Amino acid sequence: MSTDEAYSMSTRTRFLLSVAAAAIMLGITSVPSAGQLVRGDENAVKTPSGPIPRRADGKPDLTGNWNGSPGGVTHTVILEDHPAGFGVTAGPTLIIDPPDGIIPYQAWALTERNRRREDSNGYEDQVGHCEFYDLGRIQIFSQEYMFSGNNFIINATQHITRVIPMDRREHLPAGIRLWTGDSIGHWEGDTLVVDTTNFTEKPRMSLGGDFHGADAHIVERFTMLDSNTIKWTMTIDNPKVFTRPWTMTSPAPMKRQKALGPAEWDVEDTCHEGNVDLVHLKNTYDQARAAAPKAK
């Protein structure tokens, strides 16, 4: 089977993915601020870029609002290069290593990823149920970065707040498992490095079924290029799921956005309200299972 055949979506699958994307977007568009997807550069600051701002300790000051996805919802659907169709915008791969732009799944994991990508299984995706986004998946939305004491804090979509201690050196005990994992940070020169472990099995990296498993070790790097630009990368390693570590980045370098007012952060999250597309996904899911051959 060719690469194009292996990684292209069927017409029907693209349709169901677009319905699932609509279900998710219906929830998040009711949430201004970090939960609001900023399209294009409409919210970017207009002031020219300057030198990297510095904190009192001399390290880069990442404080502010940032967005790394000027193209819209493209990569909530597929992380690798993919075609357009039925509401799904075509997009290039976000995988920068390996060079072919393809996630290096083990054979069993690729089979499972493709099962999740089937149209009848779209209902399984946790985001449509207003559950947590994966670390890489929140990168298409606006985020607020701030420092408080010895913590680096990320306020992201759906009120997902990551409090990342910069002075802790060991992760939590292995028996403690969290949706967004246990993150600890440190500086490597001018790059803020965030090291995360202790995941659950639940998070998905995209609507297209990509996943990293509970035992993933994820390393994010935030590097300021100038006062208005951050380069973000995320390296994922889990020998139980992948044949080698691999690295992805955001659809575009993260750009500084206009400040958000207090009222925009305090709006109630109404993710489920009016989310009728989820009903269609549930019906498709149930019908597929009813029609499936019974195991003997």
C-alpha positions in Angstrom: 0.0 0.0 0.0 1.4 3.4 -0.9 1.9 6.2 1.6 -1.0 8.2 0.0 -3.3 5.2 0.3 -2.3 4.5 3.8 -2.8 8.0 5.1 -5.6 9.5 3.0 -9.1 9.6 4.4 -12.1 8.1 2.7 -14.8 10.6 1.6 -17.2 9.3 4.3 -14.5 9.4 7.0 -13.8 13.0 6.1 -17.4 13.8 6.4 -17.7 12.2 9.9 -14.5 13.9 11.0 -16.0 17.2 9.9 -19.2 16.5 11.9 -17.1 15.6 14.9 -15.1 18.8 14.5 -18.3 20.8 14.3 -19.4 19.2 17.6 -16.2 20.2 19.2 -16.2 23.7 17.8 -19.8 24.2 18.9 -18.6 23.7 22.4 -15.5 25.8 22.3 -16.9 28.8 20.4 -19.1 29.6 23.4 -15.9 30.2 25.4 -14.1 33.5 24.7 -10.5 34.0 25.7 -8.3 30.9 25.6 -11.2 28.7 24.5 -11.8 30.9 21.4 -10.0 29.9 18.2 -8.4 32.9 16.6 -8.5 32.7 12.9 -5.8 34.4 10.8 -3.8 37.1 12.4 -6.9 39.2 13.3 -6.0 39.3 17.0 -2.2 39.6 16.6 -0.5 42.7 18.1 0.4 45.3 15.5 3.5 46.7 17.2 6.8 45.7 15.5 8.8 42.9 17.0 11.8 43.9 19.2 14.4 42.4 21.5 13.4 39.4 23.7 11.9 40.8 27.0 13.6 39.6 30.1 12.6 38.8 33.7 14.5 40.0 36.7 16.5 36.8 36.6 17.6 37.5 33.1 15.5 34.7 31.5 13.1 35.4 28.7 9.7 36.7 29.8 7.0 34.7 28.0 4.2 36.5 29.7 1.3 37.3 27.4 -1.3 35.8 25.1 -0.1 33.6 22.2 -1.5 31.7 19.2 0.2 29.3 16.9 -2.5 28.4 14.5 -3.5 31.1 12.0 -5.1 28.5 9.7 -8.1 27.5 11.9 -9.1 24.0 13.0 -6.9 22.1 10.5 -4.9 20.1 12.9 -7.5 19.1 15.4 -8.2 16.5 12.7 -5.0 15.1 11.4 -1.4 15.8 12.6 0.2 14.4 9.4 -0.2 15.8 5.9 -3.8 15.4 4.8 -6.2 16.4 2.1 -9.3 18.6 2.3 -12.9 17.5 2.2 -16.3 18.2 3.6 -15.3 20.9 6.1 -11.8 19.5 6.8 -9.1 22.0 5.7 -6.1 20.5 4.0 -2.9 20.8 6.0 0.8 19.9 5.9 2.3 17.6 8.5 3.2 19.1 11.9 5.8 16.3 12.4 9.3 17.8 12.0 11.2 14.6 13.0 11.3 12.1 11.5 11.9 13.9 8.2 9.1 12.1 6.3 6.5 13.8 8.6 4.9 10.5 9.6 4.4 9.4 13.2 6.5 6.3 13.8 3.9 4.1 15.3 4.5 0.4 16.1 2.3 -1.9 13.9 -0.3 -2.5 16.6 -0.5 1.2 17.5 -1.0 2.2 13.8 -3.8 -0.3 13.6 -5.4 1.2 16.7 -4.9 4.7 15.4 -6.7 3.8 12.2 -9.5 2.1 14.1 -10.1 5.3 16.0 -10.1 7.2 12.7 -12.9 5.2 11.3 -16.1 7.3 10.8 -18.2 5.1 13.1 -15.8 5.6 16.0 -15.7 9.4 16.0 -18.0 9.4 19.1 -15.1 8.0 21.2 -13.1 11.2 20.9 -13.1 12.8 24.4 -13.1 16.4 23.3 -16.6 16.2 21.9 -17.7 15.2 25.4 -16.1 18.3 26.9 -13.2 16.3 28.4 -9.6 17.4 28.3 -7.5 18.2 25.3 -4.1 16.6 24.9 -1.0 18.8 25.3 -0.3 19.0 21.6 -3.9 19.5 20.7 -4.4 22.7 22.7 -1.6 24.3 20.6 -4.1 25.4 17.9 -5.9 27.7 20.4 -4.9 31.0 22.0 -3.1 30.5 25.3 -2.1 32.8 28.1 1.4 32.4 29.6 2.4 33.8 33.0 4.8 33.3 35.9 3.8 33.2 39.5 6.4 32.6 42.1 8.4 29.5 41.0 5.7 28.4 38.6 5.1 28.8 34.9 1.4 28.8 34.2 -0.5 28.1 30.9 -4.2 29.0 30.6 -5.5 27.1 27.6 -8.8 26.1 25.9 -11.7 24.8 27.9 -10.3 26.2 31.1 -7.4 23.8 31.1 -4.8 25.4 33.3 -1.3 23.9 33.6 0.7 24.9 36.7 4.3 24.0 36.0 6.8 24.2 38.9 10.2 25.4 37.9 11.9 24.2 41.2 10.8 20.6 41.4 13.1 18.0 39.9 11.2 14.7 40.4 7.9 13.6 38.9 5.0 12.4 41.0 4.8 8.7 41.9 4.0 6.5 39.0 0.6 5.5 40.4 -0.7 9.1 40.1 -2.1 9.6 36.5 -3.4 12.9 35.2 -5.1 14.0 31.9 -2.4 16.5 31.1 0.3 14.6 33.0 2.7 15.8 35.6 4.8 18.7 34.2 8.0 20.2 35.7 10.1 22.9 34.1 13.6 24.2 33.8 15.7 26.5 31.7 18.3 25.4 29.1 19.9 28.7 28.3 17.1 30.9 27.0 14.8 27.9 26.2 12.0 27.0 28.7 11.9 23.2 28.8 8.8 21.4 30.2 9.1 17.7 31.0 5.9 15.8 31.4 5.0 12.2 32.4 2.3 10.4 34.4 -0.5 10.5 31.8 -3.7 8.5 31.7 -4.6 6.3 28.6 -7.5 8.7 27.7 -6.0 11.7 25.9 -5.9 11.8 22.1 -3.6 14.1 20.1 -6.1 14.7 17.4 -9.6 14.0 16.2 -8.0 11.6 13.7 -7.2 9.1 16.5 -3.5 9.9 17.2 -2.4 8.9 20.7 0.7 8.6 22.8 -0.3 6.3 25.6 -0.1 6.6 29.4 3.6 5.9 29.6 4.6 8.7 27.3 7.5 11.0 28.2 6.9 14.4 26.6 9.4 17.3 26.4 8.2 20.7 25.2 10.5 23.6 24.4 9.5 27.2 24.3 12.1 29.5 22.6 11.4 33.2 22.1 12.7 34.4 18.7 11.8 38.0 19.3 9.3 40.0 21.5 6.3 38.8 19.5 7.3 35.2 18.5 7.8 31.9 20.3 9.0 28.7 18.7 7.3 25.7 20.4 8.2 22.0 19.8 7.1 18.8 21.5 9.0 15.6 21.5 7.1 12.4 22.4 8.7 9.1 23.5 6.9 5.9 24.5 8.6 2.6 23.5 5.4 0.8 24.0 3.6 2.8 21.3 6.3 4.2 18.9 9.4 2.8 17.2 11.4 5.9 18.1 10.9 9.4 19.7 9.4 12.0 17.4 8.8 15.7 17.4 6.0 18.0 16.3 5.5 21.8 16.3 2.6 24.2 16.0 1.0 25.0 12.6 2.9 28.3 12.7 5.3 30.1 15.1 3.3 31.3 18.1 2.5 35.0 17.8 1.7 37.5 20.5 -2.0 38.3 20.7 -3.9 41.3 22.1 -4.5 41.3 25.9 -7.7 39.6 27.1 -10.0 41.4 29.5 -11.1 39.9 32.9 -14.6 39.3 31.7 -13.4 37.2 28.8 -11.8 34.8 31.3 -14.8 34.5 33.6 -17.5 33.4 31.1 -19.1 30.1 32.1 -18.1 27.1 30.0 -21.3 25.9 28.1 -19.7 23.2 26.1 -22.6 20.8 26.1 -25.3 23.3 25.5 -26.9 22.8 22.1 -24.3 20.3 21.1 -26.7 18.4 18.8 -23.9 17.1 16.5 -22.8 14.8 19.3 -26.2 13.0 19.0 -25.4 12.2 15.3 -22.0 10.8 16.3 -23.6 8.7 19.0 -26.2 7.3 16.6 -23.5 6.3 14.1 -21.5 4.7 16.8 -24.4 2.7 18.1 -25.6 1.6 14.7 -22.1 0.3 13.8 -21.9 -1.8 16.9 -25.4 -3.2 16.4 -24.5 -4.2 12.9 -21.1 -5.7 13.8 -20.8 -9.5 13.8 -21.2 -11.1 17.2 -18.1 -12.8 18.6 -18.6 -16.5 19.0 
